[in-house]
């Protein structure tokens, strides 16, 4: 690292679903030790893999691709047991009729794209055609029979009266498996833990405190979400309360099953162990 570069570089997903982890994070108290980058999930996934970010709230799938280099912070994720409200498939025909369909996928995701493929391939026995497109519903649907949107793009589209069927992928996953679904995890490079153990511990505690304060009184988050995206106060109160920001044994089990299916179907090259950071040591949860 150069002398003018921060000790630790943090990546932040540019979606409201991770706000509680960052909203009250005391960045000024860390001074020049921290640098923050905000991007869509796919951008952070690449930056983390290339070593340009040291800690990131990245797609769960991206951890699975590069787990040799990473650890995962416990007690922090973007998860759901049932409805998530921001990972949505818009489609003209029922899911079971999408075998010959063309499905438009966003360029902003990884976990959700592969979750959709797992659901359609493993549980419905379907092999539709997939294409990538910018995350805008109507342009996507001009050339496709279904479109997947995530994050704030999905939220905005769900408010429109567009006449499409809408499937919440987290709801479908839980219905089919009985498990939690974790879309993003807070990941740290192993090298960073080795270089800056005390700083890593301080960052972890600051994330937890931000999460605690955000969820104890989400009024400020709700107001900011309304200003930035729109929607009602009731919608955002329900949105933040229905998302889960924990990452413990129940979420580990659901994510491990996701990784198992992804490996079975060839979306991941190997089985993925969850390597959980704890007091600057490693707890290996699964093989």
NUVEX-732187 format. One record per residue: residue in three letters; y, x, z of N, C-alpha, C in turn. Coordinates in steps of 0.001 Angstrom, whole numbers, padded with zeros to 6 digits, always signed. Layout:
BEGIN
ALAYXZYXZYXZ...
END
This chain:
BEGIN
UNK-001195+000829+000000+000000+000000+000000+001258+000873+000000UNK+002308+000416-000665+003559+001141-000663+004305+000893+000635UNK+005299+001736+000924+005997+001646+002192+006792+000362+002344UNK+007249-000222+001225+008054-001431+001309+007224-002698+001151UNK+005936-002602+001157+005060-003771+001028+004619-004247+002400UNK+004564-005554+002586+004138-006125+003853+002719-005684+004178UNK+002412-005625+005479+001063-005250+005905+000041-006256+005414UNK+000371-007557+005537-000557-008617+005152+000154-009608+004244UNK-000493-009944+003138+000058-010891+002164-000728-012191+002254UNK-000011-013284+002502-000631-014585+002719-000404-015472+001503UNK-001456-016164+001072-001356-017102-000036-001406-018532+000459UNK-000532-019349-000070-000421-020748+000347-000605-021670-000846UNK-001492-022644-000744-001693-023616-001810-000462-024505-001929UNK-000041-024740-003142+001174-025515-003409+000874-027021-003434UNK+000212-027521-002397-000097-028945-002278+000151-029401-000844UNK+000479-030683-000684+000753-031219+000653-000466-031171+001563UNK-001681-031137+000994-002866-031229+001856-003025-030039+002797UNK-002327-028930+002548-002421-027788+003469-001173-027636+004345UNK-000248-028547+004227+000989-028411+004999+000765-028170+006497UNK-000133-028907+007163-000253-028708+008614-000560-027266+009026UNK-001262-026508+008194-001585-025125+008542-000361-024214+008489UNK+000637-024594+007696+001782-023725+007462+003104-024263+008025UNK+003173-025549+008308+004456-026205+008555+005226-025560+009710UNK+004529-025253+010796+005176-024651+011965+004780-023179+012140UNK+004287-022575+011093+003915-021166+011193+005182-020332+011404UNK+005223-019493+012439+006459-018765+012784+006655-017498+011954UNK+006892-017656+010667+007014-016499+009790+008066-015492+010262UNK+009248-015931+010734+010249-014944+011159+009766-014024+012281UNK+008891-014532+013146+008441-013709+014275+007561-012541+013829UNK+007037-012611+012611+006201-011520+012096+007015-010476+011329UNK+008278-010798+011062+009143-009835+010375+008567-009391+009046UNK+008621-008089+008807+008179-007537+007528+006666-007335+007459UNK+005955-007735+008519+004495-007586+008500+003827-008562+007544UNK+004529-009657+007206+003933-010696+006364+004751-010930+005107UNK+004025-011293+004058+004637-011727+002804+003872-012973+002364UNK+004573-013993+001887+003936-015267+001541+004089-015552+000052UNK+002994-015975-000586+002983-016391-001979+002468-017818-002064UNK+003146-018658-002801+002739-020058-002938+002409-020364-004395UNK+001189-020859-004634+000727-021174-005989-000239-022350-005935UNK-000650-022814-007106-001730-023797-007185-003037-023100-006825UNK-004094-023851-006454-005337-023211-006010-005904-022180-006969UNK-005922-022471-008269-006524-021537-009213-005774-020211-009233UNK-004451-020248-009082-003666-019024-009048-003951-018196-007811UNK-004061-018860-006661-004384-018139-005431-005798-017581-005474UNK-006714-018337-006062-008087-017837-006188-008108-016504-006922UNK-007374-016426-008030-007322-015192-008819-006647-014072-008033UNK-005545-014384-007392-004808-013363-006652-005649-012797-005509UNK-006400-013662-004854-007256-013207-003760-008371-012309-004312UNK-008991-012727-005398-010090-011960-005984-009618-010596-006468UNK-008376-010524-006938-007840-009277-007471-007211-008396-006395UNK-007247-008844-005136-006712-008045-004045-005205-008098-003908UNK-004547-009057-004573-003095-009184-004464-002682-010049-003286UNK-003656-010700-002646-003440-011502-001442-004517-011121-000441UNK-004147-011076+000834-005080-010663+001881-005660-011839+002660UNK-004872-012862+002853-005312-014072+003550-004875-015257+002704UNK-005765-016218+002479-005382-017340+001643-006129-018611+001963UNK-005410-019719+001888-006055-021028+001920-006519-021310+000500UNK-007704-020835+000162-008182-020869-001219-009276-021913-001392UNK-009613-022182-002632-010690-023122-002932-012005-022643-002317UNK-012757-023573-001768-014060-023223-001195-014950-022558-002240UNK-014875-023036-003474-015692-022454-004547-015336-020995-004771UNK-014052-020661-004647-013621-019277-004855-014195-018363-003785UNK-014325-018858-002553-015008-018062-001530-016447-017807-001971UNK-017106-018831-002490-018496-018685-002922-018669-017663-004026UNK-017665-017504-004874-017743-016534-005973-017577-015094-005493UNK-016840-014898-004402-016476-013540-003991-016725-013296-002502UNK-017762-013918-001951-017947-013857-000501-018221-012452+000015UNK-018674-011541-000839-018918-010166-000394-017662-009518+000183UNK-016511-009949-000324-015244-009334+000080-014528-010101+001189UNK-015031-011285+001547-014249-012204+002374-014939-012557+003686UNK-014113-012976+004637-014543-013737+005810-013754-015042+005817UNK-014232-016016+006612-013561-017303+006701-013118-017540+008138UNK-011862-017934+008310-011382-018297+009637-012057-019599+010081UNK-012520-019696+011337-013026-020966+011850-011863-021903+012187UNK-012178-023176+012362-011222-024169+012876-010078-024487+011916UNK-010189-024053+010664-009145-024349+009686-009769-024586+008315UNK-009480-025732+007738-009949-026043+006390-009203-027276+005913UNK-009474-027662+004694-009093-028992+004204-010402-029688+003881UNK-010800-030618+004734-012111-031261+004651-011972-032772+004768UNK-013061-033456+004438-013081-034912+004583-014520-035372+004792UNK-014659-036406+005571-015924-037121+005684-015656-038510+005140UNK-015908-038666+003841-015493-039886+003172-014185-039640+002442UNK-013322-040615+002451-012136-040624+001607-011217-039436+001861UNK-010782-038803+000761-009832-037695+000857-008488-038064+000230UNK-008482-039034-000688-007273-039610-001292-006574-038724-002324UNK-006996-037486-002476-006282-036605-003411-007221-035795-004302UNK-008484-036195-004369-009436-035612-005329-010042-036803-006058UNK-009451-037188-007173-009751-038483-007779-010162-038339-009240UNK-011224-039060-009595-011636-039174-010993-011197-040540-011510UNK-010403-040543-012560-009966-041769-013227-010855-041957-014455UNK-011474-043135-014596-012427-043320-015690-012427-044761-016187UNK-012769-044902-017469-012770-046217-018095-014084-046965-017859UNK-015186-046204-017725-016505-046796-017538-017068-046367-016183UNK-018038-047097-015631-018661-046682-014371-019260-045282-014472UNK-019404-044620-013348-019913-043241-013346-021231-043115-014090UNK-022137-044049-013870-023467-043931-014465-023450-044062-015988UNK-022304-044463-016562-022183-044609-018011-021388-043461-018654UNK-021194-042372-017926-020375-041274-018437-021198-040142-019062UNK-022449-040420-019366-023310-039373-019926-022816-038813-021240UNK-022267-039650-022109-021756-039200-023404-020235-039077-023415UNK-019652-039079-022234-018199-039109-022132-017595-037722-022288UNK-016314-037709-022602-015514-036497-022555-014635-036611-021311UNK-014723-035588-020451-013993-035621-019190-012979-034492-019170UNK-011722-034842-018919-010645-033857-018842-010560-033322-017419UNK-010523-031996-017311-010470-031323-016016-009128-030630-015849UNK-008590-030590-014632-007314-029915-014421-007480-028397-014445UNK-006419-027711-014752-006437-026249-014760-006074-025686-013391UNK-005986-026556-012368-005473-026154-011062-006551-026052-009994UNK-007819-026265-010344-008839-026421-009313-010074-025587-009608UNK-010986-025543-008626-012300-024928-008804-013330-025720-008010UNK-013082-025930-006733-014017-026671-005878-014260-028068-006415UNK-013189-028778-006744-013315-030179-007152-013999-030322-008502UNK-013706-029402-009428-014354-029438-010732-015864-029307-010580UNK-016288-028360-009766-017725-028160-009591-018358-029239-008727UNK-017588-029841-007828-018096-030996-007092-018380-032145-008054UNK-017473-032395-008979-017696-033439-009981-018947-033148-010798UNK-019107-031899-011231-020289-031545-012032-021574-031697-011219UNK-021535-031324-009933-022715-031500-009070-023077-032970-008961UNK-022079-033806-008698-022340-035242-008534-022928-035834-009810UNK-022309-035553-010953-022766-036168-012203-024103-035598-012665UNK-024317-034290-012471-025550-033661-012943-026721-033948-012007UNK-026549-033672-010731-027664-033746-009787-028003-035185-009400UNK-026988-036007-009199-027228-037341-008662-027271-038431-009732UNK-026615-038188-010870-026625-039191-011934-027392-038725-013169UNK-027790-037458-013207-028544-036944-014346-027753-036909-015638UNK-026442-036676-015548-025573-036741-016711-025068-035360-017107UNK-024825-035198-018407-024263-033957-018937-023118-034301-019890UNK-022002-034780-019360-020873-035109-020235-020224-033855-020804UNK-019318-034061-021709-018546-032941-022274-017280-032757-021439UNK-016964-031515-021130-015786-031235-020319-014758-030457-021134UNK-013492-030730-020861-012404-029982-021469-011293-029811-020435UNK-010553-028739-020572-009453-028480-019635-008133-028965-020219UNK-007270-029433-019315-005976-029953-019745-004984-029820-018601UNK-003703-029864-018938-002672-029882-017903-002854-031140-017059UNK-002560-031067-015751-002857-032190-014847-001856-033339-014943UNK-001903-034056-016061-001088-035247-016264-002002-036345-016789UNK-002080-037455-016068-003127-038447-016319-003105-039014-017736UNK-002015-039577-018163-002012-040265-019457-002259-039320-020631UNK-001643-038143-020683-002007-037200-021756-003485-036804-021712UNK-004047-036663-020518-005465-036333-020410-006326-037458-020982UNK-005956-038684-020687-006781-039823-021097-006619-040177-022570UNK-005651-039592-023243-005509-039847-024670-006680-039290-025469UNK-007257-038196-024985-008363-037581-025718-009658-037561-024911UNK-009688-038246-023761-010873-038214-022901-011192-039609-022377UNK-012424-039739-021880-012869-041009-021290-012655-041036-019787UNK-012424-039872-019197-012191-039762-017764-011359-038520-017512UNK-010660-038509-016386-009812-037364-016048-009869-037123-014556UNK-010016-035854-014180-010022-035463-012776-008652-034913-012409UNK-008096-035416-011314-006841-034893-010790-007022-034544-009320UNK-006289-033525-008874-006384-033118-007480-004988-032982-006884UNK-004951-032971-005560-003713-032714-004851-002634-033736-005139UNK-001381-033261-005216-000253-034168-005382-000277-034889-006730UNK-000871-034259-007752-001007-034934-009049-001878-036182-008913UNK-002965-036062-008156-003852-037213-007947-003160-038293-007133UNK-002410-037890-006136-001711-038865-005289-000729-039681-006115UNK+000086-038995-006897+001067-039728-007717+000377-040674-008693UNK-000681-040221-009340-001385-041063-010309-002030-042272-009645UNK-002458-042122-008400-003116-043239-007698-002148-044370-007393UNK-000855-044082-007388+000141-045127-007127+000466-045942-008377UNK+000067-045458-009532+000401-046140-010780-000606-047241-011091UNK-000135-048298-011704-001014-049387-012138-001477-049082-013563UNK-002538-048246-013643-002974-047792-014960-004243-048476-015450UNK-004887-049263-014604-006052-050030-015022-007364-049275-015046UNK-007377-048007-014659-008607-047228-014680-009432-047460-013408UNK-010737-047242-013535-011563-047118-012345-011222-045787-011674UNK-011267-045761-010346-010919-044539-009612-012026-044237-008610UNK-012583-043040-008699-013606-042591-007755-013054-041434-006931UNK-013062-041606-005631-012687-040544-004699-013921-039650-004536UNK-013833-038399-004967-015025-037546-004993-015556-037246-003600UNK-014708-037171-002605-015186-036938-001245-015975-038136-000743UNK-015497-039340-001047-016225-040556-000679-017595-040569-001335UNK-017639-040212-002611-018910-040225-003351-019868-039171-002802UNK-019361-037977-002496-020186-036914-001926-020808-037344-000596UNK-019992-037908+000279-020493-038340+001591-021482-039483+001444UNK-021229-040389+000505-022164-041497+000266-023522-040971-000199UNK-023506-039963-001043-024745-039454-001632-025502-038508-000699UNK-024770-037757+000138-025405-036705+000947-025344-036944+002445UNK-024419-037789+002884-024211-037970+004316-023496-036797+004964UNK-022899-035910+004151-022287-034684+004656-020774-034664+004468UNK-020133-033788+005236-018730-033483+005038-018548-032723+003721UNK-017323-032775+003200-016958-031956+002052-015725-031147+002415UNK-015796-029845+002186-014678-028945+002456-014138-028416+001140UNK-012873-028698+000879-012268-028344-000400-011565-026994-000370UNK-011023-026621+000770-010335-025340+000881-010656-024711+002227UNK-010754-023402+002240-010993-022654+003467-009937-021565+003587UNK-009657-021166+004807-008709-020081+005041-009496-018777+005089UNK-009339-017977+004069-010176-016805+003830-009370-015531+004024UNK-010040-014492+004522-009401-013211+004752-010266-012103+004180UNK-009624-011128+003584-010373-009997+003032-010898-009127+004176UNK-012149-008690+004061-012759-007869+005108-011956-006600+005359UNK-011430-006021+004310-010654-004791+004441-009428-005013+005332UNK-008825-006201+005236-007648-006510+006042-007996-006591+007519UNK-009152-007179+007827-009604-007240+009215-009783-005831+009778UNK-010341-004964+008982-010571-003584+009431-009262-002827+009635UNK-008280-003077+008758-007022-002328+008821-006076-002843+009898UNK-006020-004164+010071-005007-004772+010938-005625-005785+011900UNK-006549-005387+012748-007252-006363+013608-006328-007144+014535UNK-005360-006483+015155-004469-007189+016080-003556-008159+015331UNK-003045-007737+014197-002188-008608+013392-002971-009816+012891UNK-004202-009607+012472-005047-010714+012012-005244-011731+013137UNK-005468-011272+014353-005644-012185+015488-004378-013000+015737UNK-003205-012345+015634-001935-013062+015818-001732-014114+014730UNK-002078-013765+013498-001935-014716+012389-002837-015921+012603UNK-004063-015664+012992-005011-016758+013239-004473-017705+014303UNK-004001-017172+015416-003470-018020+016491-002247-018797+016029UNK-001416-018181+015182-000234-018877+014673-000626-020040+013762UNK-001650-019851+012935-002156-020949+012107-002641-022106+012987UNK-003408-021784+014008-003938-022833+014884-002815-023597+015581UNK-001783-022878+016016-000672-023541+016688+000102-024434+015718UNK+000285-023971+014481+000940-024800+013480+000140-026074+013227UNK-001156-025933+013107-002013-027101+012902-001898-028075+014069UNK-001945-027533+015281-001893-028390+016472-000583-029174+016523UNK+000540-028488+016314+001844-029151+016385+002008-030169+015255UNK+001548-029818+014067+001691-030716+012917+000944-032017+013123UNK-000276-031926+013621-001105-033121+013764-000760-033913+015019UNK-000201-033245+016035+000204-033962+017248+001377-034890+016964UNK+002254-034486+016060+003407-035307+015692+003725-035058+014228UNK+003090-035821+013315+003264-035571+011878+004515-036188+011270UNK+005434-036691+012101+006603-037399+011572+007408-036538+010603UNK+007586-035262+010923+008376-034394+010042+007652-034160+008717UNK+006333-033964+008774+005562-033800+007543+005681-035042+006675UNK+005589-036198+007296+005647-037463+006566+006993-037607+005864UNK+008078-037302+006579+009417-037415+005976+009561-036464+004790UNK+009093-035224+004955+009218-034253+003864+008355-034643+002660UNK+007172-035188+002916+006309-035627+001824+006953-036773+001052UNK+007576-037695+001765+008273-038796+001098+009413-038277+000223UNK+010167-037304+000744+011292-036761-000016+010813-036030-001267UNK+009732-035281-001131+009266-034439-002233+008473-035212-003277UNK+007624-036126-002828+006670-036771-003735+006913-038263-003889UNK+007444-038903-002852+007616-040352-002867+006621-041014-001948UNK+006390-042302-002178+005422-043020-001362+006029-043520-000062UNK+005232-044269+000672+005697-044899+001892+005357-044064+003120UNK+006048-044336+004194+005737-043668+005456+004301-043963+005880UNK+003876-045211+005691+002516-045602+006085+001469-044832+005287UNK+001745-044647+003986+000778-043906+003162+000584-042502+003705UNK+001662-041785+003962+001553-040386+004377+001010-040245+005791UNK+001325-041193+006647+000730-041151+007984-000793-041273+007883UNK-001245-042190+007035-002689-042369+006847-003295-041141+006156UNK-002577-040584+005186-003088-039435+004436-003351-038249+005363UNK-002369-037890+006159-002537-036728+007033-003540-036995+008157UNK-003665-038252+008569-004612-038557+009649-006050-038606+009146UNK-006256-038954+007877-007616-039047+007342-008167-037697+006899UNK-007300-036771+006527-007778-035419+006220-008208-034717+007505UNK-009169-033837+007383-009648-033066+008528-009304-031595+008311UNK-008727-030983+009335-008332-029579+009245-009195-028681+010125UNK-010308-029219+010607-011241-028423+011390-012197-027675+010453UNK-012871-026679+010988-013936-026018+010246-014937-025497+011264UNK-015885-026371+011594-016917-026080+012572-018279-026427+012014UNK-019292-026536+012870-020678-026720+012394-020889-027886+011437UNK-020200-029018+011640-020388-030160+010731-019860-029834+009336UNK-018703-029204+009285-018142-028822+007985-018950-027677+007363UNK-019431-026761+008187-020263-025663+007669-021501-026212+006964UNK-022126-027226+007579-023351-027797+007005-023072-028437+005649UNK-021986-029188+005551-021652-029824+004282-021319-028826+003199UNK-020565-027788+003557-020200-026785+002563-021410-025958+002143UNK-022299-025677+003074-023525-024941+002726-024368-025727+001729UNK-024432-027048+001890-025176-027872+000942-024501-027844-000429UNK-023194-027908-000456-022445-027792-001717-022782-026479-002411UNK-022773-025382-001661-023108-024086-002247-024544-024054-002737UNK-025444-024675-001993-026851-024716-002407-026993-025402-003755UNK-026369-026559-003906-026451-027291-005169-025765-026511-006295UNK-024620-025886-005988-023903-025128-007022-024748-023968-007531UNK-025483-023318-006629-026360-022218-007049-027552-022749-007837UNK-028134-023857-007384-029283-024440-008082-028931-024800-009521UNK-027706-025279-009727-027289-025731-011052-026659-024618-011886UNK-026555-023428-011321-026037-022299-012063-024535-022161-012064UNK-023835-022944-011243-022381-022826-011179-021978-021602-010358UNK-022823-021217-009415-022662-019971-008673-023869-019088-008959UNK-023671-017782-008972-024742-016861-009338-025744-016645-008210UNK-025306-016848-006959-026158-016548-005811-025996-017610-004741UNK-026938-017651-003812-026744-018439-002609-025607-017825-001805UNK-024865-018658-001123-023637-018213-000464-023768-018312+001052UNK-023709-017196+001764-023664-017251+003224-022236-017503+003698UNK-022091-018322+004717-020789-018491+005350-020618-017392+006391UNK-019648-016545+006172-019379-015438+007078-018087-015749+007830UNK-018233-016158+009076-017122-016666+009858-016509-015560+010707UNK-015196-015406+010609-014473-014451+011452-014432-014978+012882UNK-014650-014108+013830-014499-014465+015235-014114-013220+016018UNK-012872-013204+016524-012386-012074+017320-012632-010746+016603UNK-012356-010758+015290-012493-009558+014452-013931-009047+014341UNK-014871-009936+014553-016264-009656+014230-016734-010760+013285UNK-018007-010722+012914-018516-011652+011910-019650-012479+012488UNK-019573-013784+012290-020679-014673+012614-021241-015193+011311UNK-022457-014822+010976-023052-015303+009714-023762-016610+010002UNK-023344-017665+009360-023824-019011+009657-025060-019363+008836UNK-025054-019012+007565-026145-019383+006664-026508-018201+005799UNK-027700-018270+005239-028141-017273+004255-028277-017945+002907
END
